Amino acid sequence: MAAGGLFPQAKPVPPRAAHGSISGTRVLMGVLLLMIAVAAVVAVVVTASSGQANLAIIIGIFSAAFFSRVLC
């Protein structure tokens, strides 16, 4: 009989990634959340450095509430 026979050996196939492990939507949402976090920190720093401490505290509280709601 010829090499390989009736049932030739299949080439090994690398395993597929888990479904949804890298999704464009999740990457976009992560980048968006990172941009919101940076903007919140910059807003607090700018308002605090301009002498408006009360407004900086309010912005900090709202951004903390936003991220606690998003991450929980």
N, C-alpha and C positions, 0 to 999 in steps of 0.2 A: 504494500500500500504506500502511497505517496506521503511525504512529510505533511503533517497537519491532519491527516485522516478525514473522517467524516465530520467531526466537530472541531473546527479550528479554534485555537485559543483566542479569546477576545483580548484586545489591548486594555491595560488598566486605565480607567478614567479617573481623574482627580475628583474628589468629592465636591459637590456644589456647596456654595455658601448658604447659610441658613436663610430662609425666606425673610426678606425685609431687614437684613442686618445692615445693609447700606442702602438707604433710600434717599432720593433727592429731596423729598419733602422733609424728612427728618433733618437733613443737613441744612436746608434752608431755614427751618425753624430754629435750629441751634445757632446759626449765624445771626438771625433776627434777635434772638434773646440776648446774645452777646452784645449786639449793638445797643439794645435797650439798656443793658446793664452799664455799659460804658457811658451812655448818655446820661443816665441817672447819677453816676458818680461825678461826671463833669458838671452837671447842673448843681449838685450839692456844693462842690468846691467853689464854683464861680459865685453862687449866691452867698456862701459864707465869706468868701474873700471880699465881696463888695459890701459887707456890713449888714446883710439881711439874714441874721441868724435864725429868726423865726421862720422865714420862708424856706431856708435850707433844711430845718428840722421837718417841716411839713412835706417837702419833696422827698426827704429820706424816709419818712413814715409811709408815704404813698408807694414809693418804689419797693420798700420792704414788704408791704402788703401785697403788691402785685406779684413779686417773686415767691412769696410764701404760698400764694394761691396757685401759681403756675407749677411750682415744684412739688406740691403735695397732692 
